[in-house]
Every structure is written in structure tokens, then in C-alpha cells.
């Protein structure tokens, strides 16, 4: 998890107990991503409010290499992915309104910064279109999403417009019929589903939250239903059917805005939602059946 005390904590998903000592960082961590290096070593990547990106080895609790100086005041989003040549990359978005692509092994920038957004880049995801094109999706305070070619850095198509306020969260997934989708959450209180190939909106916005949508996650419930999980400033978590947009469940318990949500699986196979809130608590919720 990321924290405003200049520390990163690791937790056991099965026991709920903290793993090892906190990892001390040089500045407040605003965003985290998890991935693997080319040799299979697990890593997580942290972006902070000093404009740096740092890779960490969760097995040792030690940083990997030097921190990347992005040149921005704040790093607002990070993601990990792979280019078509198999090279692992880190993608960062920042307060300079730009997206950067970094080599995971050397920490060198692989292309010129990706420019186009008119405000902070707050959310990032990596994925693949149905034709095999590796892509980055970025969401910004300028109310738009943009799709970029991960290999070349070129913007693909026009900005995705529809949100009426800041885009705070993006994820890439797949519907049951194989349609590749982007799911976005915004300060306008809606969750939206877009076709990753065409950039067009699928269905109507998902409405229900009465405050900003701070985070979204995609996965499957214990009965196999493909779901969106969203968290909000309204202190709730909502579970939606990814195929139909139907609201499946509202989860209440946090006493302050819910900062982030993720979907995971315990060793016994149980699928769970993990949430973290401004009430300084982390909570686990069963995911289905629905």
C-alpha cells in the first residue's frame, strides 16, 4: 500500500498481518504498480511527490537501481508493461501533463515524452488491442483519456471525451465476448466503459456514486462473473457487471473516502476485494457470488 508517512507496507493477503519492516522512501508515495522483471523477479514500482520513480524488490525490501528523476514536481501515476520485443517497461504520468516510458532494466527513457494532455496525468494502464498492438491508456485532469502505442509512443486516434471532470482511474480488461475494454472512473461520479480498439463508449455511464470515483479494478467474482469494482469519495465500494453495467452490490463500512481498491485471490482460492480508505483502514471483502 502507499502511505502519506513516507513508508510502504507489505501485507499478507491471507492473514492480514504485516510482512517485514516498513520500506522507507524519500518522499510521499502517491502511486504503486506491481509487475515482474525479465527474469521473473517480482517488483513493485512507486511514484512520489518529489517527481521520482523507484523500483523495489518485495523479497528483499531493497530498492532496485537508482530512482528515476522524471523532471516533474509530482508523479501521479505509474504502470508496468511489455513492449512487442519483450522488453519490460515502466510508464509514468506526472504534473507536467506528460507520459514517460522507461526501460525496466536500465531505467533509461525509451522515447520522447508523450505530450497531448492539457493537465496532470492521473491514471495509467497498459494492455493490448485485438490486433496485437501494445498500448498505454492515460487519464487526465483535462477530463480526457488518450490511447498511445507502447512501442512507438504515437497517439492512436483522438482523445476519448465524455467525462465532465477529472479522470482519476483507468483499467484495461476484456468482456465475456472477447471485446477489449477500457474502464474509467472520474470526479464526475461516473464509471465508463470504452472499446479499446475503436475508442468509442460502450453503453451508458454507470451511475450510483454520489461523489468522485477514486479507483477502479477489474476481475472475476467467485462464480466467474466479470466485474468492475469502484471506490468513491462517498465512502462506498460498488460492484458492477462488466458485460451489462448492472450494479451488483454496494459495500459499506469505511467511514471516510475509499482511496483505492484491488482484486486478488487467497491461497484457498477465495476471490477478494482489498480496499484502503482515508479512515486509515484496509478492508477485505468477499467477491461474489452474484
N, C-alpha and C positions, 0 to 999 in steps of 0.2 A: 504494500500500500504506500501511497505518497502522503506526506505529512508537512505541516507548517512549522515543525520543530527542528528542521534541518536533519531529519533522520528518516531512514527507510526501515520498515519492519517486515520480516517474513513470518508467515503463519502456516501451521499445519491445517489443511482443509478438513481432515478427519477428526482431529482432537480439539481444534480451536486454540491450541497453545502456540505461543511464540517460539520461533526457531532461531536459536543463537542470539547473539547480541545485536542491537540496532546498528545499522550501517550509517555512519556519519558522513554527511555531504556538506559541501561548502556554501550552499545556498538553499533557499526553499525550493523543494521539488514540486513541480506543478503537474507533471505528466509522466506516465510509465508505459512501457511496452515490453512484451516478452517474446523471445524467439530463440533461434539456435544458430551457432556458427557453422561454417562449412564442415568441420569435423564432428558435428553433432553436439558440441558442448552447449548446454543451455545458458542463456544470458538474459538479463533484463537491461533496458535502456531507460535512463532518466533524463528529463529535460528540466532545467531550473530557471530561476528568476535572475540569474547572472548571465543568461544567454549561452549557457554551456550544455552540452550533451555528453553523458558519461555512460560507458558500458560497464556492467558489473557481472561477476561470476557468482551466482547464488550458492554454489557449492563451497566456495572459499570465503565469500563475503568480501572479496577484494575487487577493486576496480581493474578493468582490463584496458591497458594502454592509457594514454593521456586523454583528458577531457577535450572535446571538440569545441572550439570557440566559434560560434555561429555568426558573431558580429552584431547580434541583436541584443536588445535590452532584456527581453524575455523569450524563452522557448515555451510556446503554448501547447504544442502537440508533437508527439513522436510516434512512429510506426516502424515496423521491420518488414522486409520482403525479400524477394529474389528476382533478379533480372533474368532475361531469357538465356544468358550464358551461364546461369547458375550462381552468379556472384551474389552474395548476401549484401543487403544494403540497409541503411538506416535512413529514414525520411524524417525531416524536422520541419515544423511550421512555427512562425515567430511573429514578434511585434513589428517587424519590418515589412509585414504583409507578403512574405516570400516563403517558398518551399525549397528545401535543400535536399539533395541526395548524396549520401556519404557511403564510402566503401566500409563495410563492417570490419574488415581485417586491418586495413591501413588507416582508417579514419580520414581519408582524403576525399575531398569533394569530387564527384564524378561528372558534373556538368555545371553550367552556369545556373545561378538561382532561377527558379521558376517564378516568373512575375505575371501578374494579372489581377490578383485580388487588390481591392482598394482599402482594406482594413486588416486587422490581425487575422492570421490563420490559426483557428482554434481547434480544428479537428482534422484527423488524417486516417486513411485506411489504404491498404494495398490489396490487390486482387488480380483477377484475370477475366477478360471478356471471353465470350463464347468462341471467338476466332483465334484465341490463344494470346492476344495482346496483353502484356503485363501493364497494369495501370496503377496510378495513385488517384485517390479521390480526396479532395480538400474541401473543408467547410470554413467559412469566414464570418467575421463580424459584419461584412458587407452584404449579408443576407443570401449569398450565393454559394453553390457548390461548383467545383471545376474538376474535370477529369483530365489527367495527364498521362502520356506514355512514359512508363517507368524506364524504358531503355534509352529513349531519346530526349526526354524532358519536354517534348512538344505537347501543347494543349490540344485535346481532342474535342472538337465541336465547341459549341457555345456554352457559356455558363448556365447552370441549372437554376432557374428562377422560380420562385413560388413562396418561399418563406418570407414573412414580413418583418422578421427581426433576426438577430444574430444566429448563425448556425453553430451549435455547440458540440454536436456529436455526429459522427458518421461511422457506419459499418458496411461491409460488403458480405453478401450471402447468396443463397440460392433457394428459390421456391420449389415446391414439390414437383412441378412440371419441368424443372431444369432452368427456368428463367433466372438469370443472374441479376441481382438487385443491389441497389444502394439503399440503406435506411438512414434517415437523418432526423435529428432532434434539434429543436430551436427554442429561442427565448419567446417565440410567439405561442408556445404551449402545445405545438403540434408535433406529431411524428409523421414523416412522409416516406413513401416507398417509390423508388425510381428504377427504371430499366437501365441496367449498367451499359448495355450495348447502344441504345438509342438516346439515353439521357431524358426520356420522357417520364412524366409522372404516372404511376400506376394507381388507379382508384382515387378515392378522396383522401384528404388528410385525416389522420387518426386523431380524433379529439376526445378529450376526457380530463387531461391535466388542467388545472386552473392556475398554473404558474409555469415558469420556464422548464423545458425538458433539458436536463443536465447531462444525461448519459443514455446510451442505448447499447444493448447486447443482443446477439443472435445465437440461436442454438435449437436444440430439441428437448422437449419435455420427456418424462419417463415413459410416456405412451407413444413417443415418436412424433408428436405434433411439432411442426416447425414454428418457432415463436420469436417474437420481438419482446424484449424486456426493456422498459424505460423507467428512468428515475427522474424526480422533479423537485423543484422548489416548494411544491405543495405538500411535501413530506411523505408522499406515497410512491409506490412502485406499481407499475401496471404491466400485465402480460397480455400480449395480443397474438392472434393467429397470423403468421406471416403470409399465408396464402389468401386469406379472406379479409384481413383487417379487423376481425371481430375481437372485441375486448373479452378476455377470458377470466381475468382475476385482478382485483385491486388488493395490494398488500399494504397494511398499515402497521405501524409500530415505531418508526423513527419519530422523534419529537422535534426535528429540525430538517431543513432541506437535505435530500439524499444526493450526495455528490456524485457517486458512481455506482454502477452495477456490472457484474460479470457473471458468466455461466460456467460452471465446472462440474466435475464428476468425482465423487469419492471412490475410495478403493473398493467399496462394496457395490459399486455400480450406480448408486443413487445420484441423480442429477439435481444440482442445487443452484440457487441464485445466491451470490455474495453481494452484499450492499454495504456502502460506507457513507456515513452522514455527518453533517455538521454538529450533530449531538455527540460526537466523539465516540461513536459506537460502530462496530461492524456486525452485521447480522447474516445468518444463513437461513434460507427459505427452501422448502421442497419445491421442485419444479414439476407440477402436474401430479396425477393425470387430470386432463381437462375433458 
